[in-house]
Amino acid sequence: MAEATDDRLRLLIERIERLEEEKKGIADDIRDVYAEAKAVGYDTKIMRQIVRLRKMKPDDRSEQETLLDTYKAALGMG
């Protein structure tokens, strides 16, 4: 039984390691796309904000925008 458990553990660890490598590769690809965008004149900080906003549910995004507007108004920024 212990050998089967050891094999299972080894396989799980190896899967995690492969996925970590894939994740690193994807992160490198994303960084390359941002570098390309910057090279043609896009503001990558704004692009990152847009990507983050697009991931949000519409209601959550609306609530966040309302709070941001409220805070800006309270600070005399709006």
PDB file of N, CA, C and O in Angstrom:
ATOM      1  N   MET A   1       0.824  -1.206   0.000  1.00  0.00           N
ATOM      2  CA  MET A   1       0.000   0.000   0.000  1.00  0.00           C
ATOM      3  C   MET A   1       0.865   1.266   0.000  1.00  0.00           C
ATOM      4  O   MET A   1       0.549   2.237  -0.688  1.00  0.00           O
ATOM      5  N   ALA A   2       1.946   1.251   0.767  1.00  0.00           N
ATOM      6  CA  ALA A   2       2.796   2.440   0.852  1.00  0.00           C
ATOM      7  C   ALA A   2       3.415   2.776  -0.498  1.00  0.00           C
ATOM      8  O   ALA A   2       3.548   3.949  -0.849  1.00  0.00           O
ATOM      9  N   GLU A   3       3.799   1.738  -1.263  1.00  0.00           N
ATOM     10  CA  GLU A   3       4.409   2.002  -2.567  1.00  0.00           C
ATOM     11  C   GLU A   3       3.414   2.662  -3.513  1.00  0.00           C
ATOM     12  O   GLU A   3       3.773   3.580  -4.249  1.00  0.00           O
ATOM     13  N   ALA A   4       2.173   2.203  -3.497  1.00  0.00           N
ATOM     14  CA  ALA A   4       1.138   2.800  -4.343  1.00  0.00           C
ATOM     15  C   ALA A   4       0.895   4.253  -3.940  1.00  0.00           C
ATOM     16  O   ALA A   4       0.712   5.120  -4.793  1.00  0.00           O
ATOM     17  N   THR A   5       0.894   4.505  -2.646  1.00  0.00           N
ATOM     18  CA  THR A   5       0.711   5.865  -2.143  1.00  0.00           C
ATOM     19  C   THR A   5       1.886   6.738  -2.559  1.00  0.00           C
ATOM     20  O   THR A   5       1.701   7.889  -2.956  1.00  0.00           O
ATOM     21  N   ASP A   6       3.105   6.187  -2.466  1.00  0.00           N
ATOM     22  CA  ASP A   6       4.297   6.937  -2.875  1.00  0.00           C
ATOM     23  C   ASP A   6       4.251   7.269  -4.360  1.00  0.00           C
ATOM     24  O   ASP A   6       4.596   8.381  -4.761  1.00  0.00           O
ATOM     25  N   ASP A   7       3.822   6.303  -5.182  1.00  0.00           N
ATOM     26  CA  ASP A   7       3.705   6.540  -6.618  1.00  0.00           C
ATOM     27  C   ASP A   7       2.684   7.625  -6.914  1.00  0.00           C
ATOM     28  O   ASP A   7       2.911   8.501  -7.748  1.00  0.00           O
ATOM     29  N   ARG A   8       1.568   7.556  -6.224  1.00  0.00           N
ATOM     30  CA  ARG A   8       0.510   8.550  -6.415  1.00  0.00           C
ATOM     31  C   ARG A   8       1.030   9.944  -6.055  1.00  0.00           C
ATOM     32  O   ARG A   8       0.811  10.906  -6.791  1.00  0.00           O
ATOM     33  N   LEU A   9       1.717  10.041  -4.922  1.00  0.00           N
ATOM     34  CA  LEU A   9       2.277  11.324  -4.488  1.00  0.00           C
ATOM     35  C   LEU A   9       3.266  11.851  -5.522  1.00  0.00           C
ATOM     36  O   LEU A   9       3.228  13.028  -5.879  1.00  0.00           O
ATOM     37  N   ARG A  10       4.159  10.969  -6.006  1.00  0.00           N
ATOM     38  CA  ARG A  10       5.150  11.376  -7.009  1.00  0.00           C
ATOM     39  C   ARG A  10       4.460  11.904  -8.260  1.00  0.00           C
ATOM     40  O   ARG A  10       4.865  12.928  -8.811  1.00  0.00           O
ATOM     41  N   LEU A  11       3.418  11.204  -8.710  1.00  0.00           N
ATOM     42  CA  LEU A  11       2.688  11.637  -9.907  1.00  0.00           C
ATOM     43  C   LEU A  11       2.012  12.984  -9.699  1.00  0.00           C
ATOM     44  O   LEU A  11       2.009  13.830 -10.593  1.00  0.00           O
ATOM     45  N   LEU A  12       1.445  13.177  -8.526  1.00  0.00           N
ATOM     46  CA  LEU A  12       0.799  14.467  -8.233  1.00  0.00           C
ATOM     47  C   LEU A  12       1.825  15.596  -8.223  1.00  0.00           C
ATOM     48  O   LEU A  12       1.586  16.670  -8.775  1.00  0.00           O
ATOM     49  N   ILE A  13       2.967  15.342  -7.591  1.00  0.00           N
ATOM     50  CA  ILE A  13       4.029  16.361  -7.544  1.00  0.00           C
ATOM     51  C   ILE A  13       4.520  16.681  -8.952  1.00  0.00           C
ATOM     52  O   ILE A  13       4.732  17.846  -9.287  1.00  0.00           O
ATOM     53  N   GLU A  14       4.700  15.658  -9.769  1.00  0.00           N
ATOM     54  CA  GLU A  14       5.161  15.885 -11.144  1.00  0.00           C
ATOM     55  C   GLU A  14       4.145  16.666 -11.954  1.00  0.00           C
ATOM     56  O   GLU A  14       4.521  17.505 -12.772  1.00  0.00           O
ATOM     57  N   ARG A  15       2.856  16.404 -11.740  1.00  0.00           N
ATOM     58  CA  ARG A  15       1.817  17.187 -12.431  1.00  0.00           C
ATOM     59  C   ARG A  15       1.885  18.641 -12.018  1.00  0.00           C
ATOM     60  O   ARG A  15       1.793  19.539 -12.855  1.00  0.00           O
ATOM     61  N   ILE A  16       2.047  18.873 -10.717  1.00  0.00           N
ATOM     62  CA  ILE A  16       2.144  20.250 -10.222  1.00  0.00           C
ATOM     63  C   ILE A  16       3.350  20.942 -10.844  1.00  0.00           C
ATOM     64  O   ILE A  16       3.262  22.096 -11.264  1.00  0.00           O
ATOM     65  N   GLU A  17       4.472  20.237 -10.903  1.00  0.00           N
ATOM     66  CA  GLU A  17       5.675  20.829 -11.483  1.00  0.00           C
ATOM     67  C   GLU A  17       5.475  21.176 -12.954  1.00  0.00           C
ATOM     68  O   GLU A  17       5.914  22.235 -13.401  1.00  0.00           O
ATOM     69  N   ARG A  18       4.821  20.301 -13.709  1.00  0.00           N
ATOM     70  CA  ARG A  18       4.546  20.601 -15.129  1.00  0.00           C
ATOM     71  C   ARG A  18       3.633  21.814 -15.257  1.00  0.00           C
ATOM     72  O   ARG A  18       3.857  22.682 -16.101  1.00  0.00           O
ATOM     73  N   LEU A  19       2.611  21.869 -14.423  1.00  0.00           N
ATOM     74  CA  LEU A  19       1.690  23.007 -14.474  1.00  0.00           C
ATOM     75  C   LEU A  19       2.387  24.309 -14.090  1.00  0.00           C
ATOM     76  O   LEU A  19       2.111  25.355 -14.677  1.00  0.00           O
ATOM     77  N   GLU A  20       3.283  24.252 -13.114  1.00  0.00           N
ATOM     78  CA  GLU A  20       4.052  25.442 -12.732  1.00  0.00           C
ATOM     79  C   GLU A  20       4.907  25.927 -13.904  1.00  0.00           C
ATOM     80  O   GLU A  20       5.021  27.131 -14.132  1.00  0.00           O
ATOM     81  N   GLU A  21       5.502  24.999 -14.642  1.00  0.00           N
ATOM     82  CA  GLU A  21       6.290  25.369 -15.824  1.00  0.00           C
ATOM     83  C   GLU A  21       5.399  26.009 -16.888  1.00  0.00           C
ATOM     84  O   GLU A  21       5.773  27.009 -17.501  1.00  0.00           O
ATOM     85  N   GLU A  22       4.214  25.422 -17.102  1.00  0.00           N
ATOM     86  CA  GLU A  22       3.283  25.995 -18.072  1.00  0.00           C
ATOM     87  C   GLU A  22       2.857  27.391 -17.640  1.00  0.00           C
ATOM     88  O   GLU A  22       2.755  28.302 -18.462  1.00  0.00           O
ATOM     89  N   LYS A  23       2.607  27.552 -16.331  1.00  0.00           N
ATOM     90  CA  LYS A  23       2.200  28.863 -15.807  1.00  0.00           C
ATOM     91  C   LYS A  23       3.296  29.895 -16.048  1.00  0.00           C
ATOM     92  O   LYS A  23       3.015  31.032 -16.428  1.00  0.00           O
ATOM     93  N   LYS A  24       4.555  29.491 -15.822  1.00  0.00           N
ATOM     94  CA  LYS A  24       5.671  30.408 -16.066  1.00  0.00           C
ATOM     95  C   LYS A  24       5.739  30.777 -17.540  1.00  0.00           C
ATOM     96  O   LYS A  24       5.975  31.937 -17.879  1.00  0.00           O
ATOM     97  N   GLY A  25       5.534  29.803 -18.418  1.00  0.00           N
ATOM     98  CA  GLY A  25       5.544  30.074 -19.849  1.00  0.00           C
ATOM     99  C   GLY A  25       4.449  31.036 -20.252  1.00  0.00           C
ATOM    100  O   GLY A  25       4.676  31.935 -21.062  1.00  0.00           O
ATOM    101  N   ILE A  26       3.268  30.858 -19.699  1.00  0.00           N
ATOM    102  CA  ILE A  26       2.147  31.752 -19.997  1.00  0.00           C
ATOM    103  C   ILE A  26       2.434  33.150 -19.465  1.00  0.00           C
ATOM    104  O   ILE A  26       2.148  34.139 -20.141  1.00  0.00           O
ATOM    105  N   ALA A  27       2.999  33.245 -18.256  1.00  0.00           N
ATOM    106  CA  ALA A  27       3.339  34.557 -17.696  1.00  0.00           C
ATOM    107  C   ALA A  27       4.361  35.261 -18.588  1.00  0.00           C
ATOM    108  O   ALA A  27       4.278  36.472 -18.796  1.00  0.00           O
ATOM    109  N   ASP A  28       5.318  34.505 -19.111  1.00  0.00           N
ATOM    110  CA  ASP A  28       6.303  35.087 -20.038  1.00  0.00           C
ATOM    111  C   ASP A  28       5.618  35.586 -21.311  1.00  0.00           C
ATOM    112  O   ASP A  28       5.947  36.659 -21.817  1.00  0.00           O
ATOM    113  N   ASP A  29       4.668  34.808 -21.825  1.00  0.00           N
ATOM    114  CA  ASP A  29       3.927  35.216 -23.028  1.00  0.00           C
ATOM    115  C   ASP A  29       3.140  36.501 -22.780  1.00  0.00           C
ATOM    116  O   ASP A  29       3.118  37.396 -23.625  1.00  0.00           O
ATOM    117  N   ILE A  30       2.498  36.586 -21.623  1.00  0.00           N
ATOM    118  CA  ILE A  30       1.720  37.791 -21.279  1.00  0.00           C
ATOM    119  C   ILE A  30       2.657  39.000 -21.191  1.00  0.00           C
ATOM    120  O   ILE A  30       2.335  40.079 -21.689  1.00  0.00           O
ATOM    121  N   ARG A  31       3.805  38.814 -20.561  1.00  0.00           N
ATOM    122  CA  ARG A  31       4.777  39.904 -20.455  1.00  0.00           C
ATOM    123  C   ARG A  31       5.220  40.362 -21.846  1.00  0.00           C
ATOM    124  O   ARG A  31       5.388  41.558 -22.084  1.00  0.00           O
ATOM    125  N   ASP A  32       5.407  39.410 -22.760  1.00  0.00           N
ATOM    126  CA  ASP A  32       5.789  39.754 -24.135  1.00  0.00           C
ATOM    127  C   ASP A  32       4.704  40.576 -24.833  1.00  0.00           C
ATOM    128  O   ASP A  32       5.012  41.516 -25.565  1.00  0.00           O
ATOM    129  N   VAL A  33       3.445  40.226 -24.609  1.00  0.00           N
ATOM    130  CA  VAL A  33       2.341  40.972 -25.227  1.00  0.00           C
ATOM    131  C   VAL A  33       2.306  42.396 -24.689  1.00  0.00           C
ATOM    132  O   VAL A  33       2.102  43.338 -25.455  1.00  0.00           O
ATOM    133  N   TYR A  34       2.505  42.569 -23.376  1.00  0.00           N
ATOM    134  CA  TYR A  34       2.540  43.917 -22.813  1.00  0.00           C
ATOM    135  C   TYR A  34       3.732  44.706 -23.374  1.00  0.00           C
ATOM    136  O   TYR A  34       3.611  45.902 -23.640  1.00  0.00           O
ATOM    137  N   ALA A  35       4.864  44.050 -23.553  1.00  0.00           N
ATOM    138  CA  ALA A  35       6.037  44.724 -24.125  1.00  0.00           C
ATOM    139  C   ALA A  35       5.749  45.163 -25.561  1.00  0.00           C
ATOM    140  O   ALA A  35       6.130  46.259 -25.970  1.00  0.00           O
ATOM    141  N   GLU A  36       5.083  44.310 -26.310  1.00  0.00           N
ATOM    142  CA  GLU A  36       4.700  44.660 -27.680  1.00  0.00           C
ATOM    143  C   GLU A  36       3.751  45.851 -27.687  1.00  0.00           C
ATOM    144  O   GLU A  36       3.896  46.765 -28.499  1.00  0.00           O
ATOM    145  N   ALA A  37       2.777  45.837 -26.778  1.00  0.00           N
ATOM    146  CA  ALA A  37       1.818  46.943 -26.692  1.00  0.00           C
ATOM    147  C   ALA A  37       2.536  48.247 -26.345  1.00  0.00           C
ATOM    148  O   ALA A  37       2.240  49.298 -26.913  1.00  0.00           O
ATOM    149  N   LYS A  38       3.483  48.168 -25.408  1.00  0.00           N
ATOM    150  CA  LYS A  38       4.234  49.359 -25.016  1.00  0.00           C
ATOM    151  C   LYS A  38       5.072  49.875 -26.176  1.00  0.00           C
ATOM    152  O   LYS A  38       5.194  51.084 -26.371  1.00  0.00           O
ATOM    153  N   ALA A  39       5.644  48.962 -26.943  1.00  0.00           N
ATOM    154  CA  ALA A  39       6.490  49.344 -28.076  1.00  0.00           C
ATOM    155  C   ALA A  39       5.714  50.115 -29.144  1.00  0.00           C
ATOM    156  O   ALA A  39       6.296  50.933 -29.857  1.00  0.00           O
ATOM    157  N   VAL A  40       4.414  49.865 -29.262  1.00  0.00           N
ATOM    158  CA  VAL A  40       3.617  50.589 -30.258  1.00  0.00           C
ATOM    159  C   VAL A  40       2.856  51.757 -29.648  1.00  0.00           C
ATOM    160  O   VAL A  40       2.017  52.372 -30.306  1.00  0.00           O
ATOM    161  N   GLY A  41       3.160  52.068 -28.359  1.00  0.00           N
ATOM    162  CA  GLY A  41       2.640  53.299 -27.771  1.00  0.00           C
ATOM    163  C   GLY A  41       1.476  53.179 -26.808  1.00  0.00           C
ATOM    164  O   GLY A  41       0.961  54.198 -26.348  1.00  0.00           O
ATOM    165  N   TYR A  42       1.046  51.972 -26.488  1.00  0.00           N
ATOM    166  CA  TYR A  42      -0.058  51.830 -25.532  1.00  0.00           C
ATOM    167  C   TYR A  42       0.459  51.944 -24.103  1.00  0.00           C
ATOM    168  O   TYR A  42       1.600  51.581 -23.816  1.00  0.00           O
ATOM    169  N   ASP A  43      -0.387  52.450 -23.211  1.00  0.00           N
ATOM    170  CA  ASP A  43      -0.066  52.566 -21.792  1.00  0.00           C
ATOM    171  C   ASP A  43      -0.408  51.237 -21.125  1.00  0.00           C
ATOM    172  O   ASP A  43      -1.581  50.899 -20.963  1.00  0.00           O
ATOM    173  N   THR A  44       0.613  50.494 -20.742  1.00  0.00           N
ATOM    174  CA  THR A  44       0.382  49.148 -20.219  1.00  0.00           C
ATOM    175  C   THR A  44      -0.252  49.149 -18.830  1.00  0.00           C
ATOM    176  O   THR A  44      -0.934  48.193 -18.463  1.00  0.00           O
ATOM    177  N   LYS A  45      -0.035  50.214 -18.054  1.00  0.00           N
ATOM    178  CA  LYS A  45      -0.709  50.285 -16.746  1.00  0.00           C
ATOM    179  C   LYS A  45      -2.218  50.355 -16.935  1.00  0.00           C
ATOM    180  O   LYS A  45      -2.974  49.705 -16.214  1.00  0.00           O
ATOM    181  N   ILE A  46      -2.648  51.148 -17.909  1.00  0.00           N
ATOM    182  CA  ILE A  46      -4.082  51.268 -18.192  1.00  0.00           C
ATOM    183  C   ILE A  46      -4.611  49.948 -18.757  1.00  0.00           C
ATOM    184  O   ILE A  46      -5.710  49.515 -18.410  1.00  0.00           O
ATOM    185  N   MET A  47      -3.830  49.320 -19.620  1.00  0.00           N
ATOM    186  CA  MET A  47      -4.250  48.025 -20.169  1.00  0.00           C
ATOM    187  C   MET A  47      -4.451  46.997 -19.061  1.00  0.00           C
ATOM    188  O   MET A  47      -5.415  46.232 -19.090  1.00  0.00           O
ATOM    189  N   ARG A  48      -3.542  46.975 -18.081  1.00  0.00           N
ATOM    190  CA  ARG A  48      -3.674  46.040 -16.956  1.00  0.00           C
ATOM    191  C   ARG A  48      -4.942  46.333 -16.151  1.00  0.00           C
ATOM    192  O   ARG A  48      -5.624  45.413 -15.700  1.00  0.00           O
ATOM    193  N   GLN A  49      -5.252  47.617 -15.974  1.00  0.00           N
ATOM    194  CA  GLN A  49      -6.489  47.983 -15.268  1.00  0.00           C
ATOM    195  C   GLN A  49      -7.711  47.499 -16.040  1.00  0.00           C
ATOM    196  O   GLN A  49      -8.654  46.974 -15.448  1.00  0.00           O
ATOM    197  N   ILE A  50      -7.697  47.673 -17.350  1.00  0.00           N
ATOM    198  CA  ILE A  50      -8.822  47.240 -18.180  1.00  0.00           C
ATOM    199  C   ILE A  50      -8.996  45.725 -18.091  1.00  0.00           C
ATOM    200  O   ILE A  50     -10.116  45.233 -17.955  1.00  0.00           O
ATOM    201  N   VAL A  51      -7.891  44.990 -18.166  1.00  0.00           N
ATOM    202  CA  VAL A  51      -7.967  43.527 -18.062  1.00  0.00           C
ATOM    203  C   VAL A  51      -8.576  43.138 -16.719  1.00  0.00           C
ATOM    204  O   VAL A  51      -9.440  42.264 -16.651  1.00  0.00           O
ATOM    205  N   ARG A  52      -8.116  43.797 -15.644  1.00  0.00           N
ATOM    206  CA  ARG A  52      -8.660  43.505 -14.311  1.00  0.00           C
ATOM    207  C   ARG A  52     -10.155  43.819 -14.238  1.00  0.00           C
ATOM    208  O   ARG A  52     -10.927  43.044 -13.673  1.00  0.00           O
ATOM    209  N   LEU A  53     -10.561  44.951 -14.806  1.00  0.00           N
ATOM    210  CA  LEU A  53     -11.977  45.333 -14.789  1.00  0.00           C
ATOM    211  C   LEU A  53     -12.832  44.360 -15.601  1.00  0.00           C
ATOM    212  O   LEU A  53     -13.947  44.025 -15.202  1.00  0.00           O
ATOM    213  N   ARG A  54     -12.309  43.911 -16.735  1.00  0.00           N
ATOM    214  CA  ARG A  54     -13.077  42.986 -17.578  1.00  0.00           C
ATOM    215  C   ARG A  54     -13.280  41.630 -16.922  1.00  0.00           C
ATOM    216  O   ARG A  54     -14.215  40.909 -17.272  1.00  0.00           O
ATOM    217  N   LYS A  55     -12.418  41.271 -15.976  1.00  0.00           N
ATOM    218  CA  LYS A  55     -12.570  40.009 -15.248  1.00  0.00           C
ATOM    219  C   LYS A  55     -13.703  40.077 -14.228  1.00  0.00           C
ATOM    220  O   LYS A  55     -14.257  39.053 -13.830  1.00  0.00           O
ATOM    221  N   MET A  56     -14.037  41.284 -13.816  1.00  0.00           N
ATOM    222  CA  MET A  56     -15.030  41.468 -12.759  1.00  0.00           C
ATOM    223  C   MET A  56     -16.450  41.280 -13.297  1.00  0.00           C
ATOM    224  O   MET A  56     -16.715  41.487 -14.481  1.00  0.00           O
ATOM    225  N   LYS A  57     -17.343  40.887 -12.410  1.00  0.00           N
ATOM    226  CA  LYS A  57     -18.761  40.847 -12.750  1.00  0.00           C
ATOM    227  C   LYS A  57     -19.236  42.279 -12.921  1.00  0.00           C
ATOM    228  O   LYS A  57     -18.747  43.173 -12.231  1.00  0.00           O
ATOM    229  N   PRO A  58     -20.188  42.518 -13.834  1.00  0.00           N
ATOM    230  CA  PRO A  58     -20.657  43.893 -14.070  1.00  0.00           C
ATOM    231  C   PRO A  58     -21.131  44.604 -12.803  1.00  0.00           C
ATOM    232  O   PRO A  58     -20.850  45.789 -12.620  1.00  0.00           O
ATOM    233  N   ASP A  59     -21.839  43.901 -11.933  1.00  0.00           N
ATOM    234  CA  ASP A  59     -22.321  44.535 -10.693  1.00  0.00           C
ATOM    235  C   ASP A  59     -21.156  44.940  -9.791  1.00  0.00           C
ATOM    236  O   ASP A  59     -21.169  46.022  -9.203  1.00  0.00           O
ATOM    237  N   ASP A  60     -20.155  44.074  -9.684  1.00  0.00           N
ATOM    238  CA  ASP A  60     -18.983  44.393  -8.858  1.00  0.00           C
ATOM    239  C   ASP A  60     -18.216  45.574  -9.441  1.00  0.00           C
ATOM    240  O   ASP A  60     -17.745  46.441  -8.705  1.00  0.00           O
ATOM    241  N   ARG A  61     -18.093  45.604 -10.766  1.00  0.00           N
ATOM    242  CA  ARG A  61     -17.387  46.697 -11.426  1.00  0.00           C
ATOM    243  C   ARG A  61     -18.129  48.010 -11.199  1.00  0.00           C
ATOM    244  O   ARG A  61     -17.515  49.034 -10.900  1.00  0.00           O
ATOM    245  N   SER A  62     -19.445  47.976 -11.340  1.00  0.00           N
ATOM    246  CA  SER A  62     -20.262  49.177 -11.138  1.00  0.00           C
ATOM    247  C   SER A  62     -20.140  49.681  -9.701  1.00  0.00           C
ATOM    248  O   SER A  62     -20.016  50.883  -9.461  1.00  0.00           O
ATOM    249  N   GLU A  63     -20.178  48.746  -8.747  1.00  0.00           N
ATOM    250  CA  GLU A  63     -20.054  49.128  -7.340  1.00  0.00           C
ATOM    251  C   GLU A  63     -18.695  49.761  -7.071  1.00  0.00           C
ATOM    252  O   GLU A  63     -18.602  50.759  -6.357  1.00  0.00           O
ATOM    253  N   GLN A  64     -17.645  49.185  -7.638  1.00  0.00           N
ATOM    254  CA  GLN A  64     -16.306  49.731  -7.445  1.00  0.00           C
ATOM    255  C   GLN A  64     -16.185  51.127  -8.055  1.00  0.00           C
ATOM    256  O   GLN A  64     -15.593  52.021  -7.449  1.00  0.00           O
ATOM    257  N   GLU A  65     -16.744  51.316  -9.248  1.00  0.00           N
ATOM    258  CA  GLU A  65     -16.690  52.625  -9.896  1.00  0.00           C
ATOM    259  C   GLU A  65     -17.466  53.665  -9.084  1.00  0.00           C
ATOM    260  O   GLU A  65     -17.032  54.811  -8.966  1.00  0.00           O
ATOM    261  N   THR A  66     -18.609  53.267  -8.526  1.00  0.00           N
ATOM    262  CA  THR A  66     -19.397  54.181  -7.693  1.00  0.00           C
ATOM    263  C   THR A  66     -18.614  54.579  -6.451  1.00  0.00           C
ATOM    264  O   THR A  66     -18.580  55.756  -6.091  1.00  0.00           O
ATOM    265  N   LEU A  67     -17.986  53.613  -5.792  1.00  0.00           N
ATOM    266  CA  LEU A  67     -17.183  53.915  -4.609  1.00  0.00           C
ATOM    267  C   LEU A  67     -16.001  54.814  -4.959  1.00  0.00           C
ATOM    268  O   LEU A  67     -15.685  55.746  -4.219  1.00  0.00           O
ATOM    269  N   LEU A  68     -15.354  54.538  -6.080  1.00  0.00           N
ATOM    270  CA  LEU A  68     -14.228  55.363  -6.500  1.00  0.00           C
ATOM    271  C   LEU A  68     -14.686  56.805  -6.732  1.00  0.00           C
ATOM    272  O   LEU A  68     -14.018  57.745  -6.302  1.00  0.00           O
ATOM    273  N   ASP A  69     -15.825  56.980  -7.411  1.00  0.00           N
ATOM    274  CA  ASP A  69     -16.365  58.323  -7.640  1.00  0.00           C
ATOM    275  C   ASP A  69     -16.705  59.010  -6.324  1.00  0.00           C
ATOM    276  O   ASP A  69     -16.446  60.203  -6.166  1.00  0.00           O
ATOM    277  N   THR A  70     -17.281  58.275  -5.382  1.00  0.00           N
ATOM    278  CA  THR A  70     -17.637  58.826  -4.071  1.00  0.00           C
ATOM    279  C   THR A  70     -16.390  59.287  -3.327  1.00  0.00           C
ATOM    280  O   THR A  70     -16.369  60.387  -2.774  1.00  0.00           O
ATOM    281  N   TYR A  71     -15.357  58.460  -3.311  1.00  0.00           N
ATOM    282  CA  TYR A  71     -14.114  58.817  -2.629  1.00  0.00           C
ATOM    283  C   TYR A  71     -13.443  60.010  -3.290  1.00  0.00           C
ATOM    284  O   TYR A  71     -12.948  60.906  -2.605  1.00  0.00           O
ATOM    285  N   LYS A  72     -13.426  60.027  -4.628  1.00  0.00           N
ATOM    286  CA  LYS A  72     -12.829  61.155  -5.343  1.00  0.00           C
ATOM    287  C   LYS A  72     -13.557  62.443  -5.027  1.00  0.00           C
ATOM    288  O   LYS A  72     -12.929  63.478  -4.804  1.00  0.00           O
ATOM    289  N   ALA A  73     -14.890  62.385  -5.005  1.00  0.00           N
ATOM    290  CA  ALA A  73     -15.676  63.576  -4.683  1.00  0.00           C
ATOM    291  C   ALA A  73     -15.382  64.046  -3.260  1.00  0.00           C
ATOM    292  O   ALA A  73     -15.255  65.247  -3.022  1.00  0.00           O
ATOM    293  N   ALA A  74     -15.274  63.121  -2.320  1.00  0.00           N
ATOM    294  CA  ALA A  74     -15.004  63.466  -0.928  1.00  0.00           C
ATOM    295  C   ALA A  74     -13.635  64.119  -0.780  1.00  0.00           C
ATOM    296  O   ALA A  74     -13.420  64.907   0.141  1.00  0.00           O
ATOM    297  N   LEU A  75     -12.712  63.798  -1.676  1.00  0.00           N
ATOM    298  CA  LEU A  75     -11.375  64.369  -1.628  1.00  0.00           C
ATOM    299  C   LEU A  75     -11.214  65.572  -2.554  1.00  0.00           C
ATOM    300  O   LEU A  75     -10.110  66.090  -2.717  1.00  0.00           O
ATOM    301  N   GLY A  76     -12.317  66.015  -3.160  1.00  0.00           N
ATOM    302  CA  GLY A  76     -12.275  67.170  -4.049  1.00  0.00           C
ATOM    303  C   GLY A  76     -11.546  66.883  -5.368  1.00  0.00           C
ATOM    304  O   GLY A  76     -10.969  67.785  -5.975  1.00  0.00           O
ATOM    305  N   MET A  77     -11.580  65.633  -5.797  1.00  0.00           N
ATOM    306  CA  MET A  77     -10.870  65.263  -7.020  1.00  0.00           C
ATOM    307  C   MET A  77     -11.818  65.089  -8.203  1.00  0.00           C
ATOM    308  O   MET A  77     -11.368  64.850  -9.324  1.00  0.00           O
ATOM    309  N   GLY A  78     -13.098  65.203  -7.971  1.00  0.00           N
ATOM    310  CA  GLY A  78     -14.007  64.864  -9.043  1.00  0.00           C
ATOM    311  C   GLY A  78     -14.820  66.012  -9.476  1.00  0.00           C
ATOM    312  O   GLY A  78     -15.643  65.879 -10.383  1.00  0.00           O
TER     313      GLY A  78
END
